[in-house]
Amino acid sequence: MTNLRSYLAADKLIQTMATHSPLSAKLAEEAGFDALWASGFELSALYGLADVSLITMTQHLEMMRAIAASSSLPIVADIDTGFGNAVNVVHAIREYERAGAACVVMEDKAFPKVTSLVAGGRQDLLRIEEFQGKIEAACAARMSSDFLVIARVEALIAGLGQDEALRRAHAYTKAGADMVLIHSKQKTPDEIEAFIAAWDGAAPLVLVPTAYPEMTVDRMRATGKVGMVIWGNHAIRAAVTAMQDIFARILEDGGIQGVDKTIVPVTEVFRLQDMNAVKDTENRFLR
């Protein structure tokens, strides 16, 4: 597994794809991404639940362990608000590091959180000092210095403006955060690019350009300040799009004759399931 800190030392823009299952993790690795985003939003959607702190740490850890077992890519774990106060954060960091995460992202919202991009959602933030304590707790709890702690700033999401976002980002860096994720729900990159231009901190920035898709990799690299991009929910959205289309066509066509050649053959699923390895094991040991 590649060390994320070594990527940063090489000034590489780490492209991180969201995942919600071992299968989506395998597909992301085969596509050529650098890292995986163990997304709370995607896992919530997989369970058919709203992303409002309903998925437990146990559920998320179980899926993350399964993802880690299926892929060699470093995993950036979305731990929302850290599952509680600084005491909970210490426990969470130890568990996620043991489970195979290379990094965690923790946001400065109050628990229970509401997903950032929903229209009219409640976006309550912690006091800066309280979140600094959570960042310090996370850094103190990690076993390896290669394990990264990313502070996610939600001030722009909450409508508190650039000055507050910058104040929080500097405070969290001072508390020990290795990187700062600055989030926005504006439909253009203007707000984010204004933050980037004003950012004079040492920590590299992390972007999640879900709401502002015009923010391309080339534009991020040109800033010289962005160390990671997270493509935050495209795996689950792609899966939903494909299933809605195929399900509707089967009903419209009265059968699978129209869709069968437009989807992968069963042999491709077998490949992703490592069925050849199963057959080899059977040939070797079943007598």
Buried (B, 14 or more C-beta within 10 A) or exposed (E): EBBBBEBBEEEBBBBBBBBBBBBBBBBBBEEEBBBBBBBBBBBBBBEEEBBBBEBEBEBBBEBBBBBBEBBEBBBBBBBBBBBBBBEBBBBBBEBBBEBBBBBBBBBBBBBEBBBBBEEEBEBEBBEBEEBBBBBBBBBEBBEEEBBBBBBBBBBBBBEBEBEBBBBBBBBBBEBBBBBBBBBBBEEEBEBBBBBBEEBEBEBBBBBBBBBBEEBEEEBBBEBEBBBBBBBBBBBBBEBEEEEEEBEEBBEEEEEEEEBEEEEEEEEEEEEBEEEEEEEEEEEEEEE
